[in-house]
Amino acid sequence: MASRFFSKALLLIVAASSLGLGIACGRNAVRASEKEYLADKTMVFDQDPQAAAADEHIISNREGQAGGNGAGGGGCGCN
């Protein structure tokens, strides 16, 4: 009898937790007025865009593949 009570209580706790997490998750899109905070300078990985572009160019030539940035060509660097 006690194990039956605990299994029902556990089921109730799991159901309430999943319902609470489902409600707590944000389902709204980011408004245009809030996008300025997402594009903040502190959220940029590389502070120097020219150095980042040079590094991507070197890596794409050395590896001979595009790294998802649209560069093409082979490993010889003759693109």
C-alpha positions as CSV (number, residue, x, y, z in Angstrom):
1,M,0.0,0.0,0.0
2,A,2.8,2.4,0.8
3,S,4.6,1.8,-2.4
4,R,1.4,2.5,-4.3
5,F,1.1,5.8,-2.5
6,F,4.7,6.7,-3.3
7,S,4.4,5.8,-7.0
8,K,1.3,8.0,-7.3
9,A,3.1,10.8,-5.4
10,L,6.1,10.4,-7.7
11,L,3.9,10.5,-10.7
12,L,2.2,13.7,-9.4
13,I,5.5,15.3,-8.8
14,V,6.8,14.5,-12.2
15,A,3.7,15.7,-13.9
16,A,3.6,18.9,-11.9
17,S,7.3,19.5,-12.6
18,S,7.0,18.9,-16.4
19,L,3.9,21.2,-16.5
20,G,5.7,23.9,-14.6
21,L,8.7,23.7,-16.9
22,G,6.5,23.8,-19.9
23,I,4.8,26.9,-18.7
24,A,8.1,28.6,-17.5
25,C,9.8,28.2,-20.9
26,G,9.6,31.3,-23.0
27,R,7.6,30.8,-26.2
28,N,7.6,34.4,-27.4
29,A,9.9,35.6,-30.1
30,V,12.4,38.3,-29.5
31,R,10.9,41.7,-30.2
32,A,12.7,44.1,-32.4
33,S,13.2,46.5,-29.5
34,E,15.0,43.8,-27.6
35,K,17.4,42.7,-30.4
36,E,19.8,45.6,-29.7
37,Y,20.7,43.9,-26.4
38,L,21.5,40.6,-28.3
39,A,23.8,42.4,-30.7
40,D,25.8,44.0,-27.9
41,K,29.6,44.4,-28.5
42,T,30.3,42.3,-25.4
43,M,28.7,39.3,-27.0
44,V,31.1,39.2,-30.0
45,F,33.6,36.4,-29.9
46,D,36.3,38.1,-31.8
47,Q,36.8,41.8,-31.1
48,D,38.8,42.4,-34.2
49,P,36.8,41.5,-37.3
50,Q,39.8,41.9,-39.7
51,A,41.9,39.5,-37.7
52,A,38.9,37.0,-37.6
53,A,38.5,37.3,-41.4
54,A,42.2,36.7,-41.9
55,D,42.1,33.7,-39.6
56,E,39.1,32.2,-41.4
57,H,40.8,32.7,-44.8
58,I,44.0,31.0,-43.6
59,I,42.1,28.1,-42.1
60,S,39.9,27.6,-45.2
61,N,43.0,27.5,-47.4
62,R,44.9,25.2,-45.1
63,E,42.1,22.8,-44.5
64,G,40.8,22.8,-48.1
65,Q,37.2,23.1,-47.1
66,A,34.6,25.7,-46.4
67,G,33.9,26.2,-42.7
68,G,30.3,27.2,-43.1
69,N,31.2,30.7,-44.1
70,G,30.6,30.3,-47.9
71,A,34.3,30.2,-48.9
72,G,35.2,27.8,-51.7
73,G,38.2,26.4,-53.3
74,G,40.8,23.8,-52.5
75,G,43.7,23.5,-50.2
76,C,46.2,25.2,-52.6
77,G,44.8,28.7,-51.8
78,C,44.1,29.5,-55.4
79,N,40.5,30.5,-55.0
